[in-house]
Amino acid sequence: MNTGYAKVAGQLSAWFTRLGHEVDVITEGKGCHRIGKVAVLNKTGKAMFNGNYDILQVIGPTPLFSEQCVKYAKRKNLPVVYHLSAFPGLSSYYHYPGIGIIDSLYKSLNLYRRIREVDLVVYNTHDFAEHCASFYDGPFEVIPDGVDASHFNGQSERSGVGANRILFVGQLRRYKGLPYLIMAIKQLRDSGADIVLDIVGGGPDRQKVLSLIEKVDLQSAVFLHGELTGGELDKIYEQSRVFVLPSIEGESFGIVLLEAAAHGVPVIASDLPGVRELVKDLGGTLVPPKDSDALARTLETVLNNSTPQPPRPIPIEKFQWQNVARTYLKCYGKITGLEFATESPPIQPVKRMEHLELAQ
């Protein structure tokens, strides 16, 4: 299962290539390595900035790595477009007291300083752009993330839906708020509701999640599936009655919400900057973060609806990855003065770009 930064980078790189552009990508396997929970450019990665590129696309932030990329790009006078997602930071890995202070220092001394050097920031939603206005007041564009066009087939018809199946898809990390969802399931089960929760994804908090499930005696109602392939994930979307994203912070969009809605699954999510705008577009329901009681009540309302309504029709053209990629290319053209091909086959000589990502 490909999530977050890696999905954005993979889709954009694939579509840029299809449209005739040459793309190089820096990942942990090529150009950088981790030191603990942060990532830094290695010798190979630094050398890539000596190449003949037209633009640098950063997808982040990934602590230290993203800022290093901006630093080396500006040394070469390379234009930089920065896709700024919400920042869960090191607190998504470590739970000890004081980690929030470390994240605050990283932002103020590193991220916020480097972000002011870029040529354009890309946000996924307008309300997340407003949320970030306190530390960045430069030029920006709002470009949503996307979804595979094939998923939209699930909007019109769904078969085999489990009336009692609730779905979460994402990384198992503190900021995803899974304990609040599990406790909401506990409340509903204790009140007699015959429901189950499917959790799809892996991550550093897997054992914590398993321990909580055992502690509240939900082993027969909550199932961890690990990471699934595309086909397996499609199947579990099709069988689900409702999708929940209970994050407490660290979200700016929620690709999984878009994927769920594209499959015809109603969505519930925490009322967070970025997330709230997408959920409203999808006709979903918002709940206060860190509120198991409110989440349980909302789930009960949705599940008790004997004639569930499908999500609001999605503006397909807006959210298809190929159109998202074309919007990025138009932005690159404005910044560089070059004409980047947005149709295939290319209508002009191929331009070179460097596309950087590191999956959080």
N, C-alpha and C positions, 0 to 999 in steps of 0.2 A: 504494500500500500504506500503510495507516494503522496505526502502531505506537505502543506505549508510552502516554505521557500523553495523546496526542491520541485514541487509541482509547478509553481509559477515559472521558475527558471527553465524547467524541462519543456513546458508548453511553448513559451516564447522562443526558446532556441530552436525547437522543431519547426515552428511556423516561420521564423526568420529564414531558416535554411530553405524551406519549401518555396519561399518567395525570392530566392536567389542570392541571399546574403551569406557571407562567411562569418561564422560565429565560433569563438573560442570561449571555453567555460573553465573557471577555476573552482575546484572542489577539494575535498579532503584527499581524494585520490590523485589530484593534479594541481599543485601549486600552493597548498597550505596544509597545516597540520594543527592538531590540538595540543594545548598545554593545559592540562586539567580540563576545565569546562569552557575555556576560551580558545579561539582559533587565531593563528597568525600566518602571514605569508611566509613561505619558505623560499629558498634560492630560486627554484624554478618559477614560482609565482611572481617574484619581483622582476625576474628577467623578462617575463611576458610583456611588461609595460614598455619594453624597448621595441615592440612590434609596431607595424604600420596600421594602427587602428584609427577609425573615425570617431568612435564614441565608446564610453564605458557605461554599462548598465549595472548598477549595484542593487541587489535585492537584500534587504536587511531591516534592522541592524542585527548583525552577529557580533558580539563584543570583541573589540580590537581588530578583527578581520576586516569588517566593513570600513572602518576608519583608515586602516592601512591602505586599502584600495584607493580611497579618495586621495590620500596623501601622495601616493606614487603616481596617480593619474594627473594630478595638478602639477607635479614636477615636470611632466611631459606636455603640459598645456593641453591635455586631453579633456574634452567636454565630458561632464558626468551627469547622468540621470540616476536619481536615487529613489527606488521604490521603498517608501517608508511604511513599514507595518508597525503595529503596536509592539511594545517592548516588554516581554515578560522577564527577560534578563536572567541573571544567575539565581534569582530567587525561585525560578522554576526547577532548578536542580537541587539547591540547598535550602533547608528549612530552618536553619538555626537562627537565633535572634541576632540582629545586626546586619543580616544580608541585605535588607532594604537600604541601609546606609551606604553599603558598597555599591549597589545599583545606582543610587542617587549620585555618588561621586563619579561613576563611569559616565553617566549622562552629562553632568555639568562640565566635567573636565575633558571629555573625549568626544562623545557623540554630538552634543550640541555645538561644539566648536567646529567640528569637521563638516556638519551638515550645512553650515553657513557658506562653505566653500563650493558647493555643488552648483551646477547650472540650472537644474530643474529637479523639484521633488514631485513624486507621483504618490497620491493617496488613492485609496479605493473608494472612499465616500466623502461627501461634502462635510458631514458632521465630524468625521475624524480629522479632516483638514482644520476645522475650527478648533478642535481639541488640541492640535499641535501648534496653534498660532502663538502660544505663549513663549515658544523657543525658536520658531522659524517664521520669518515674515518675508521670505523671498518668493520667486516665481514658482508656481505649482500647477499641476493638472490633476484632475480627478478621472481615473481610469479604473473600472472595476476589474477584479479577477474574473476568470471565465469558467466554462464548463464544456465538456465534450458535447458536440451537437447530437450524438447518438443518444444521450441521456434523455433528450426532450421527448423521445418516443413514449416514455413512461408517464407523461402528463395526462394523456388522454384516457388510457386504460390501464388498470392494475388488477392482476389476478393473484389469488393465493395470499391476500393480505391477512395477517393474523390480528384478530380484533383486540388482542391483549398485548401485543408486542411493541415495546418502546425501544428506540435505538439511539445510541451515542456512537459517534465516530470521531476519533482524534487521538492525540498523544496523551499518554497517562502521566500527567504532570500536575503539580499543585494548582497552577492558574486555571486549569480546565474545570475546576469545581466539582469533580465527580462525587466527593462525599456528600454534597448537598442533594445531588440527584439520587444517590443511593438511599439517603435518609427519607427523601420524598417517596421512594418506592416502598420503604419500610412502613411509613404511615398508611399508605394505600393498602398494602397487604394486611396490616393489622386491622384495618376497617372492613376487611372481607373482599377486597378487589382481587380478582384472579388475573394478575398481570405479571409480565416478565420483562427484564431489561437485558438487551444485548449490548455489550461493550466491545467495539472493534478498535484495535490499535495497540501499540506497544509503547513503552517508555519507562523512565526511571522510577515511577511510582507504582509499578505493577504490584509489588509485594504489599505496599501500603493499602492498595485497593482490595487485594485479596484478604488481607487481615481484617479490614472493615466489614467486608461481606460476611466473613465468618463470625465476627463479633456480634453482628445484628441478626445472625441466623438467616441469611438470605441465599444460602448456597443453592437452593432449588429454584431460585427466582432470578438470580443475576448471573449472567454467563459471559466470561471473557473469551473472546474469539481470537485474540492476537491480531496480527496484520494479515489482511486478506488480499487476494489478487483482484484485478478489476472485475472479472466475471463473478467472483464470489461476493464482492461488495454490491454489485448490481442486484444480485439475488436477494441479499438481506435487506436492501432498500425496498425492494418490491414486496417483501413479506411484512414490512413494518407499518404499524398503525400511526405512529407519530415519531418525530425526530426531536431530540433535545440537545441543546448546547448550553450547559450550565456554568460557563466560564465566569470567573470572578474578576478577571483583568486580562490584559495581554492579548486582546483581539482587536482587529481593525476591519474585519470583513466577515470571514467565515465561509470559505469555499464549500465546506461540507453542508452548510445550510442551502446554498445554491444547488448543490448536487441532489440533496434530498428533495427539494421542491421540484427540480427537473424530473425526478422520478415519480412525482405526484404525491409525495409524503408531506403532510402538514408539519410546520416547524414551530418550536418553542425555543426561545433563547433569552439569555440575560440581557437586561437593558444597559448596554455598554456603548460608548461612542464607536461609530463605525458599524457595529452589529445592528443597532436599532434601525439605521437607515435601510439596510438590506432586508431586515425582517419585515418592515413596513411595505417595501416594494413587493415582497413575496406573499403578503397577506397573512403573515404569521402572527404569533403572540409573544409579547415581551413580559418578562417577570423580573422583579428586583433581584440582583445578584446576592448570593449568600442567604437566600430565604427559602428553606426547604418547605415551610408551610405554604407559602404562596405557590411554589412550584407544584406541590401536591394538589392544591386546589385547581390549578390550571390544567394539570394532567387529567384530573377527574372530570372536569368539564368537557375536555376534548374527547376522552374515551367514552363518556356517557352519551355523546351525540350519536343517536342511532342512524342518522343520515349524514355522515361526515362530508364536509365540503372539501374539494381539492384545493390546493394552493391557488392563489391568484395567477392567471396566465402570465408567464414570464416573457418579457420583451427579448425574444430569442436572439435577434440580431445584435443587441447590446452585449450579451453575455457569451457569445460564441468566441472561443479562443482565437480563431483566425481573425476576427474583427478586432479583438483586444490587441493582438499583435500589430495589426495595421494602424491602430491609433497610436501605439508606441512609435512606429516608424515615422508617422507624420510629425510627432513631437521631435524626434531626432533631426528631421529635416529643418524644422524651425530653428533649432539650436545651432546646427552646423552650417546651414546654408546649402547643404547637399540635397539631392533628390534621391531618397531611398525608395526603391521599388515597393509598391504595395499590392501588385498583382503578379501572378505567375502565368507565363514566363516573364523574367525581368525585362523591363523596357529601357534599361540603361546599364552601364558597367556596374559590376558588383562592388559594393562597399564592404569594408571590414569593420566588425564591431567586436568588442570584448564584453562578454556577458558573465557576470560574477554572481555566484550564490553559494550559500552554505546552509544546509538544512538545519533548522533549530531542533 
